[in-house]
Each structure stands twice: as C-alpha cells, then as structure tokens.
Amino acid sequence: MPRSFPIIWIAAFLVVIGVELFIIDNLDPYVVAIIIYAGINIILASSLNLINGFAGQFSMGHAGFMAVGAYSGAVVTMAFRDNYPAIFNEPALQPFVFIAAIFAGGLCSAAAGVIVGLPTLRLRGDYLAVVTLGFGEIIRVILLNLESVGGARGLTNIPGITSFFWVYGFVLICLFVITRLVDSPLGRSFLSVREDEIAAEAVGVNTTRSKVTAFALGAFFAGMAGALFAHYLRVLSPAIFDIQKSFEIIIMVVLGGMGSISGSVVAAVFLTIIREALRPLQQITGTDYRMVIYSLVLIVLMLTRPRGLFGTKEITDYLPERWKARFGVRRVSPKES
Amino acid sequence: MPAALQASDVTMQFGGLTAVSQLNLTVDERSIFGIIGPNGAGKTTVFNMLTGVYKPTAGRITALGHDLRGKRPFEVAAIGMTRTFQNIRLFKDLTVLQNLKIALDNSALAPKTGVVANVFRLPSFLRNEDAKVEKALSLLELVGLKERHDYAARNLPYGDQRRLEIARALATGAKILLLDEPAAGMTSLETEQLMSTIRTIRDSFGVTIILIEHDMQLVMELCERIAVLDYGKKICEGPPAEVQCDPKVLEAYLGCKKEG
C-alpha cells in the first residue's frame, strides 16, 4: 500500500456510513441533534482555526461567513424545490441538488472571504479583529433588511435534508482537506505569515495571496457548515448569526489551541456537549446556572492551559513513533531544548 | 566580470529626511562586497531598498538583469536576491527544518506541485517533499545545524539562529545574498567560523554576497570591495587596504578633522 493511502480517512468514512445505517435511528432525537450540532461546530471551529490559528489573522466575523453560506445554500435548494419539483423530489437526484447547494453556500462564502480579505490585508491584530467584527454585523444587517430572504422574519420552510451522514461526511472532507493543506506549501505559507510577515516576504512568500487564500478557504468551509445548518434547522433568521455566534466559534478555537485542528475538534465537541449536559442541573437547582458553569470551565481551562488544550500540537503527535509512519503522519513538532 | 547588482543614483527620502542620497553601487558577480559606516549612515535603508521593502524616491536598481522598480520583496526573492535581518527574523515557533522548507517552497530549487497533488498526497507531492527535506538537510549541514533540524527555531542559541537565517536565505535559491550584520553578537570563534562559511557559500554556490557589518576584522579579511556610507552618502569605495587609509573614512568614524 502506498504510504500516502488515506486508510484512516476511508475507515472513518465507513464508520460514518455504519452509524447512519445502524445506530442513528435507535438514538434519542435530542441526542442526535447534539451530535449534529457538534459536527457543524467542528467544521466551523477548524475552518476558523485556519484563519486565526494557522495564518494568524484574528477574524471575529465567522458567523458572517456562516450566514452567507446558510442563506445561499438554502436559497439554492428552495429554488430547485419550487422551480424543478420533478428533479427535487426524485430520491436519486435530491442528494446532488443538496451537494450543489452546500457547495454554492461554500463558494458564496469564499467570495465574501475574498472581499473581506483584500481590503483588510493592511490591518493587523486588534484592527483586523474590529473590521471583521464589523463585517459580521454588516452581513447580519443586510440579511435583516433583505426582504427576498424573509428579512427579520427569516427564511422558513427550508427542506430538512441534513442528516448525520451529510454532516459527518462533510466534517471528514473538511478535516481531510485542512489537515493535509496545513502540511503542504500552502499551509506552510500560512504559518510563515503568522510567524513573521516580513521574513515570509523576504524568503519569497506572497503574503497577500496567502492571507486572502486563508480567508477564502476558512470562509468556504464556514459557508458549507452554514448550509448544513440551514437544512437541519429548516428556519433561518439573521439573529442566529450575531456576535455571540462568532464568539462561540472563537472560544472553541482558543480553547482547543490556535493552530491545532485536533484541538478545534475536541473543543467543538466538548463545548457543544457541556451546554446540554448541564441541563439536568437546572432542573435540580431551579435556576439556570449553565452559563455560569460554562464560563467557569473556560476560565479554569485557560488558566491551566493558556495555549489551549493542544497548543499547536495534533493528536497524532502523541502516537508512538512506529505508528506515525503507518498512519502517514508527516508532521514534526518542534523539540524543546 | 559582469555586475550582479547595480544601483544608480538611488535616493531615499522620508519626508524631509534624506536617508540615502544618490547612491551608486556596482557589485560584481561572485564577489563579497562590504557596506560599512557609522550608526545611522543608511546601510540598512540600502538593504531595504534593494529588497523592495522601501520604494526608492529616485534612481534605478537592477539585479541579475531585472529592473527592480515596483517589485515587492517576494518578487525580489523570486529574481534571486534575498536578505537576512539585523534583528534576526526567524519563524520562531516552527522547526529549523520547516524554516528552510518554507523558503524551498518558493524557490526555483524545488519544483512546484498543484493543490490537488498536495491534498491527495500524490507521488509527485511526496517526492517533492522528500527532495525538499534532503535539500534542507544539506544546507543545514553546511551551516552546522543538521543535528538540530527538529528544534524549534526559538530554542536555538543566538549564533545558530544567525546561521539558520543564512541557510534559509540560501534555500530560496538566491544568487545574491544580503547579510545584515551577520556577526553581530557572535564570539570571535563564532565569527571565525562564520567567515569560512560565507567563503564556502560563495565558492560552492557561486553566490554574490553583500554584507553590512561593524566587525572590522571580518569586513577587512572577507570583503573584496568595501563601500563606506556616512549620512546617507557614499564617501569612499575600494578594496579594504585602500578604504582603511582613506582620510574621509577616518573622519567619519573618529570625527577628527584632518589638519592642514
């Protein structure tokens, strides 16, 4: 078997199919909902990590990209349903319409990423954060005033196509592409921009292109996550994609570790579950302490692990040496002297 | 010998301040050229103009047959001219090897592969990556850092960081290497080693080297020609022996007025 053969990924995909076929129908719908939201959050967190963690561009507008993807994806499927019902209602063809809608969401969002990326390239750190925050708000306000997508009432009656299989299928695609890009010339150019932009230019990295690409890629996957989200929730309203949502995603990235995809995955799952897991507490105490505990957990974690759960390491870094070669781990993490 | 680098009447003004004024430089291919001068003479400004960090207010720079007008630093690097920095600029949290790989990714020394090949790790990508590692290790051997290739750059001792920066500059496939105070902060033994490394680089890679340095022993022993800057103007140029005795140079450095 060639050492590049993605055996782990294929195995993971088979697991996803297996779960969809044999397990998911037996689970409580509430549990399924949490699993699906966890998957969507994994895509959101790892795509934001590409921008914030790897390319070092602190973006606070990820909910904006998600919104663009959600609305444009939903518009595509709804247009198909209303104009070509024959194609849309054909079970063999519907998945293709759905895939097209998700990609449409991703591409629209990537276009938004380029539009935000280009003018903000001269900005760094806090200034960039403020501008991207503004961008997220602009998207929300535009949607709020766009009557063709329902305005403040929101977009309703979106076909509910998203299932466990779709979400985790796209989680795998997203993680596959991101983890492999990170360990390629493009990913290294992101890292060089994060580490030292002037040095990166001096050794031949086109930092403008790297930054725009990072924004476009991150936005692309966020758009896909948005489209999956839209077809699960079946109603969209601009209020969903507020600053709060952007911050939720940022917290996942920071908690997991800026520059660690494994960290984003773990943090996304952990934070999605903990909010629901704390619900019984509310019944016992009679008061909603959930956000208090949620915040305390975050504070304690950041105090004990200031660089996030994983820092810049990946789960594969902890594998024994002989396993690394077998699993095609190419990445080397720096040795401490 | 043909000129690797030529600057004609290059001027750099920051508002009312003229940092460099009507500078003319011609550097021969495969030579080691020194730029010296008191602090604030404009030496680093010259490097910044040569590499496209600053756009000269006036004048023209050509390197390796290319006009550098309007070129950004990464384009200058692609032409074959790269620099090191006075205050070392490494990719600190990355490994020594990754530092070199980033340079190799953008260099003519290694072929480029497409995004699809990279994501699916096609044989072309893997071959290319292996070739980059091999190339990087051979460059690290040259500067004596091969054993430390998996250290984070920030964990290297100061002298090693300077050497790594030189190796990284070479990894871009540069034909002209601009070294900004390569010996700063080095012990005399380290400086000694550095000089032999610089000579090796020139001889085995056919690289033209331009360096800014305050260590006079290094400059005088290593450089074939030296230009002296003072207040943004070139006050003297020639072989080391000539420059050392030039009264204008003595005045610039020691500030004494010649009598008579």
Chai-1 contact restraints between the chains, C-beta under 6 A:
chainA,res_idxA,chainB,res_idxB,connection_type,confidence,min_distance_angstrom,max_distance_angstrom,comment,restraint_id
A,S4,B,R121,contact,1.0,0.0,6.0,A-B,restraint_1
A,S4,B,L126,contact,1.0,0.0,6.0,A-B,restraint_2
A,V177,B,V119,contact,1.0,0.0,6.0,A-B,restraint_3
A,R180,B,V119,contact,1.0,0.0,6.0,A-B,restraint_4
A,S184,B,N118,contact,1.0,0.0,6.0,A-B,restraint_5
A,P185,B,D105,contact,1.0,0.0,6.0,A-B,restraint_6
A,R188,B,I102,contact,1.0,0.0,6.0,A-B,restraint_7
A,R188,B,D105,contact,1.0,0.0,6.0,A-B,restraint_8
A,S192,B,F91,contact,1.0,0.0,6.0,A-B,restraint_9
A,S192,B,I102,contact,1.0,0.0,6.0,A-B,restraint_10
A,E195,B,F91,contact,1.0,0.0,6.0,A-B,restraint_11
A,D196,B,R89,contact,1.0,0.0,6.0,A-B,restraint_12
A,A199,B,R89,contact,1.0,0.0,6.0,A-B,restraint_13
A,E201,B,P73,contact,1.0,0.0,6.0,A-B,restraint_14
A,E201,B,F74,contact,1.0,0.0,6.0,A-B,restraint_15
A,A202,B,P73,contact,1.0,0.0,6.0,A-B,restraint_16
A,A202,B,R83,contact,1.0,0.0,6.0,A-B,restraint_17
A,V203,B,A103,contact,1.0,0.0,6.0,A-B,restraint_18
A,V203,B,T172,contact,1.0,0.0,6.0,A-B,restraint_19
A,G204,B,F74,contact,1.0,0.0,6.0,A-B,restraint_20
A,G204,B,A77,contact,1.0,0.0,6.0,A-B,restraint_21
A,G204,B,A78,contact,1.0,0.0,6.0,A-B,restraint_22
A,G204,B,N106,contact,1.0,0.0,6.0,A-B,restraint_23
A,G204,B,T172,contact,1.0,0.0,6.0,A-B,restraint_24
A,V205,B,F74,contact,1.0,0.0,6.0,A-B,restraint_25
A,V205,B,N106,contact,1.0,0.0,6.0,A-B,restraint_26
A,N206,B,F74,contact,1.0,0.0,6.0,A-B,restraint_27
A,V332,B,T95,contact,1.0,0.0,6.0,A-B,restraint_28
A,V332,B,D150,contact,1.0,0.0,6.0,A-B,restraint_29
A,P334,B,T95,contact,1.0,0.0,6.0,A-B,restraint_30
A,P334,B,A152,contact,1.0,0.0,6.0,A-B,restraint_31
A,K335,B,D150,contact,1.0,0.0,6.0,A-B,restraint_32
A,K335,B,Y151,contact,1.0,0.0,6.0,A-B,restraint_33
A,S337,B,Y151,contact,1.0,0.0,6.0,A-B,restraint_34
A,S337,B,N155,contact,1.0,0.0,6.0,A-B,restraint_35
